[in-house]
Amino acid sequence: MTVAASVACMDLADLTTLRLGGPARAVIDATTEQHLVEAVRVADEAGDPLLLVGGGSNLVVADRGVDGTVVRVLTRGIAVDADACSGATVTVAAGEPWDGFVAHAVEHGFVGVEALSGIPGSTGATPIQNVGAYGQDVAQTIASVRTYDRYDRRLRTFAAADCGFGYRHSRFKAEPQRYVVLSVTFLLALGDLGAPVAYGELARTLGIDVGERAPAASVRDAVLALRRGKGMVLDPDDRDTWSAGSFFTNPLLTPEQAEALPADAPRFAQPDGSVKTSAAWLIDHAGFAKGHGGDGVSLSTKHVLALTNRGSGTTAGLLDLAREVRAGVQQAYGITLVNEPVLIGCTI
């Protein structure tokens, strides 16, 4: 078959929510699963460096760009098999915009992803990071992930139990060059009420207690409002949303490390015995206020966990800011923050 037509020398700044990143040698738009697999296979056989881009919301690309081929995952499709007894089995193409799928689920009475509203990017990216927010993560509802295995050059489907899901982690993230996500299948309950609300801030916004339920549409509206207030819903006119979302993951600490934190530091016990704390709290209390930075790049004026491009930024400047914040937290608390976005052609 013929691989989808490519565009030469396109800036990755045009394909990422940070609006940063230099050119790629070629960009291929893969609009079908067959095109996607074939484009990846051809690049691999040629030994051509390859970057897959969905929504571009979790990428930090070097100013010099990518010396290789970029494949844009633009596949679409939502297939539903639902009945009153077993719920809805929903298979979503990797390129389907994530928030569009969440809106579709809420509209059709599919329960379990409503608290993940407003997250930018594509559905295929969600199992890689085990995307989560406001007390939900995709591992809670994923039934299986269909992939192309670049090492074995074959299609492989993984049941959720075989995906290695953890906090912002999966087997797909552990081997980032191996698997191309083609589609994700979710098992969702049916009903008007969302899943029990597990996050205090969201529960307070809804006027309920943690563990209680609210209409899924109300949960979605509340999450969108909370995210907008933090600059976490994409808006071309709001530079606080020119980001890669939360730049650092919340640290997982030993009980001894958690005990050494100030008394008012957030602590969340985890099933494995570790203790999660808040990266945003650490950044704020290490002396980095909202808006910290220069004209080109800064922390968001709404939320210290987002590093933003103010319109004239560079990736080099953004990474310098990330290093400054990481070093400050390390000096103040002895904790090394870990970046959440994927760094392409650069490091911090």
C-alpha positions in Angstrom: 0.0 0.0 0.0 1.0 3.6 -0.3 1.9 5.5 2.8 -0.1 8.7 3.4 1.4 11.8 1.8 3.9 13.8 3.8 4.7 17.4 4.4 8.3 18.4 4.4 10.0 20.5 7.1 7.1 21.4 9.4 7.8 23.0 12.8 6.7 20.9 15.8 5.6 24.1 17.4 2.6 23.9 15.1 1.8 20.4 16.5 2.3 20.9 20.3 0.2 22.6 22.9 3.4 24.3 24.2 3.8 25.8 20.7 7.5 25.1 20.9 9.9 22.9 18.9 11.8 23.1 15.7 11.2 21.4 12.3 10.8 17.7 11.4 12.2 16.4 8.1 8.8 15.1 7.1 5.3 14.9 8.6 3.0 12.0 7.7 -0.8 12.3 8.4 -2.0 8.8 9.3 -5.8 8.9 9.1 -6.5 5.1 9.2 -5.1 2.4 11.3 -3.7 0.7 8.2 -1.9 3.9 7.2 -0.5 4.3 10.7 0.9 0.8 10.9 2.4 1.1 7.4 4.0 4.5 8.1 5.6 3.2 11.2 6.8 0.0 9.5 8.3 1.8 6.5 10.2 4.2 8.8 11.5 1.3 10.9 12.6 -0.7 7.9 14.5 2.4 6.6 16.1 3.0 10.0 14.5 6.5 10.0 14.1 8.2 13.4 10.3 8.3 14.2 8.2 10.5 16.4 4.5 9.8 16.9 2.3 12.8 17.7 -1.3 12.7 18.7 -2.6 15.9 20.4 0.9 17.1 21.2 -0.1 17.9 24.7 2.6 15.9 26.5 5.6 16.8 24.3 8.6 19.1 24.9 10.5 19.2 21.6 14.0 20.7 21.2 14.4 24.0 19.4 16.5 22.3 16.7 13.6 20.0 16.0 13.6 16.3 15.0 15.9 14.8 12.4 13.4 12.2 11.2 9.8 11.6 10.4 6.8 12.6 12.4 3.7 10.5 12.1 0.5 12.3 13.2 -2.0 9.9 14.6 -5.3 11.2 13.1 -7.4 8.0 13.2 -11.0 8.4 14.3 -13.8 6.2 15.4 -15.9 5.3 18.5 -17.5 1.8 18.5 -20.0 0.9 21.2 -21.4 -2.4 22.3 -23.8 -1.8 25.2 -26.5 -3.6 27.2 -28.2 -3.0 30.5 -26.5 -5.9 32.2 -22.8 -5.6 31.3 -22.6 -1.9 30.6 -20.9 -0.3 27.6 -17.8 -1.7 25.9 -16.4 1.3 24.0 -13.5 1.0 21.5 -11.9 4.3 20.6 -9.4 4.9 17.9 -6.0 6.2 19.1 -6.3 9.6 17.3 -9.8 10.4 18.7 -9.5 13.6 20.8 -9.8 12.5 24.4 -12.1 15.2 25.6 -14.4 14.6 22.7 -14.7 11.0 23.8 -15.4 12.0 27.4 -18.1 14.4 26.2 -19.6 11.5 24.1 -19.5 9.2 27.1 -21.3 11.6 29.3 -23.9 12.4 26.7 -24.7 8.8 26.1 -24.8 7.8 29.8 -21.4 6.0 30.0 -20.0 6.3 33.5 -16.4 6.3 34.6 -14.4 9.0 32.7 -16.4 12.1 33.5 -13.8 13.4 36.0 -11.2 13.3 33.2 -12.9 16.0 31.3 -10.9 18.8 29.7 -7.6 16.9 29.4 -6.1 17.7 26.0 -4.5 15.2 23.7 -5.6 12.0 22.0 -7.2 8.8 23.4 -4.2 6.7 22.3 -1.9 8.6 24.6 -4.0 8.0 27.8 -2.9 4.5 28.6 0.8 5.3 28.0 0.8 7.8 30.9 -2.2 6.2 32.7 -3.7 9.7 32.6 -5.6 10.7 35.7 -7.1 13.7 37.4 -9.7 14.5 40.2 -9.7 11.0 41.6 -10.0 9.0 38.3 -7.5 7.5 36.0 -7.9 5.6 32.8 -6.6 2.3 34.3 -9.9 2.1 36.2 -12.0 1.7 33.1 -9.6 0.4 30.4 -10.4 -3.2 29.3 -7.7 -3.6 26.7 -5.2 -1.8 24.5 -4.6 -2.8 20.9 -1.1 -2.0 19.6 1.4 -2.5 16.9 4.6 -4.0 18.3 7.5 -2.4 16.4 10.0 -5.0 17.7 8.0 -8.1 16.7 6.3 -6.3 13.8 2.9 -7.6 14.7 -0.4 -6.5 16.2 -0.8 -7.2 19.9 -3.7 -6.7 22.3 -3.1 -6.3 26.0 -5.7 -6.9 28.7 -5.7 -4.2 31.3 -4.0 -6.6 33.8 -1.1 -6.9 31.4 -0.6 -3.2 30.8 1.5 -2.6 33.9 -0.5 0.4 35.0 0.8 2.5 37.9 0.9 6.1 38.9 1.5 7.9 35.5 3.0 4.7 34.2 2.4 1.7 32.0 4.3 -1.0 30.1 3.9 1.3 27.1 5.8 4.1 28.9 8.4 1.6 30.1 9.2 0.7 26.5 8.5 4.0 24.7 10.0 2.9 21.3 8.2 -0.5 21.2 4.4 -0.1 21.1 2.1 2.1 18.9 -1.3 2.3 20.5 -4.0 1.8 17.8 -7.1 1.7 19.9 -8.3 1.6 23.5 -11.3 -0.4 24.7 -13.1 0.9 27.8 -15.6 -0.9 30.0 -18.0 1.7 31.3 -21.1 1.5 33.5 -24.4 2.8 32.3 -26.4 5.5 34.2 -26.9 9.2 34.8 -24.8 9.4 38.0 -21.1 9.6 37.7 -18.7 7.3 39.6 -18.3 8.0 43.3 -16.3 11.2 43.6 -12.9 10.5 45.1 -11.3 13.9 45.1 -12.0 16.5 47.9 -11.8 19.6 45.8 -14.2 18.2 43.3 -16.6 17.0 46.0 -16.6 20.4 47.6 -17.3 22.1 44.2 -20.3 19.7 43.7 -21.6 20.2 47.3 -21.2 16.5 48.2 -19.0 14.4 50.4 -16.1 12.3 49.1 -17.5 8.9 48.0 -20.9 10.3 47.1 -22.2 10.5 43.5 -23.5 13.3 41.3 -24.9 13.5 37.8 -22.1 12.8 35.4 -22.9 15.9 33.4 -22.5 18.0 36.6 -19.2 16.3 37.4 -18.0 17.1 33.9 -19.1 20.8 34.2 -17.4 21.1 37.6 -14.2 19.6 36.4 -14.1 21.9 33.4 -14.6 24.9 35.6 -11.9 23.8 38.0 -9.5 23.1 35.1 -10.2 26.5 33.5 -9.5 28.2 36.8 -6.0 26.6 36.7 -5.3 27.3 33.0 -5.6 23.6 32.2 -8.2 23.8 29.4 -6.8 24.8 26.0 -7.6 28.4 25.0 -5.6 30.0 22.2 -6.1 33.4 23.8 -4.9 32.4 27.2 -1.1 32.0 27.4 -1.5 30.1 30.7 -2.8 27.2 28.6 0.2 27.2 26.3 1.8 24.4 28.3 2.2 20.7 28.5 -0.1 20.5 31.5 1.4 19.5 34.8 5.2 19.5 34.2 6.2 17.5 37.2 4.6 14.3 38.7 3.6 14.2 42.3 6.5 12.5 44.2 6.1 9.1 45.7 8.1 9.1 49.0 9.1 6.6 51.6 7.3 7.0 54.9 10.6 8.4 56.3 10.9 11.0 53.6 7.3 12.0 54.1 7.8 12.4 57.8 10.7 14.8 57.2 8.4 17.2 55.3 6.8 20.2 57.1 3.7 19.3 59.1 1.4 21.1 56.7 2.7 19.3 53.6 0.1 17.1 51.8 0.5 13.4 52.4 -1.5 10.7 50.7 -0.9 7.1 51.8 -0.6 4.7 48.8 -1.5 0.9 48.7 2.1 -0.1 48.3 3.2 1.7 51.5 4.6 4.8 49.8 3.3 8.3 50.5 2.4 10.7 47.7 2.9 14.4 48.2 2.0 17.4 46.0 4.5 18.7 43.5 2.6 22.0 43.3 2.9 22.4 47.1 6.6 21.7 47.0 7.2 24.2 44.2 5.1 26.9 45.9 6.7 26.5 49.3 10.2 26.4 47.8 9.6 30.0 46.8 8.3 29.8 43.3 5.2 31.8 42.9 2.6 31.8 40.1 4.0 33.7 37.1 7.7 33.1 38.2 10.0 33.4 35.2 10.6 35.9 32.4 8.8 37.3 29.4 9.3 34.3 27.2 8.5 31.5 29.6 7.1 31.4 33.1 5.1 29.3 35.6 1.4 29.7 34.9 -0.2 32.7 36.6 -2.9 30.3 37.7 -1.1 27.2 38.7 2.6 26.7 39.6 2.7 23.1 38.2 2.4 24.3 34.6 5.4 25.8 32.7 4.1 28.0 30.0 5.2 29.7 26.8 4.2 33.3 26.9 4.4 33.7 23.2 8.1 34.4 22.6 9.5 31.4 24.5 12.0 28.7 23.5 12.4 25.2 24.6 15.8 26.0 25.9 14.3 28.7 28.1 11.5 26.4 29.3 14.0 23.8 30.3 16.1 26.3 32.1 13.1 27.2 34.1 12.3 23.6 34.8 15.9 23.1 36.1 15.6 26.1 38.3 12.4 24.8 39.9 13.7 21.3 40.3 16.9 22.5 41.9 15.0 24.8 44.3 12.7 22.0 45.4 15.7 19.7 45.8 17.5 22.3 47.9 14.5 23.0 50.1 13.2 19.5 50.7 15.7 17.0 49.3 13.2 15.7 46.8 14.0 15.5 43.0 11.0 16.3 40.9 10.4 14.2 37.8 9.1 15.6 34.6 5.8 14.3 33.3 6.0 15.4 29.6 8.1 13.4 27.2 11.3 15.3 26.2 12.3 15.0 22.5 15.9 15.8 21.7 16.4 17.5 25.0 16.9 16.8 28.7 16.7 18.6 32.0 
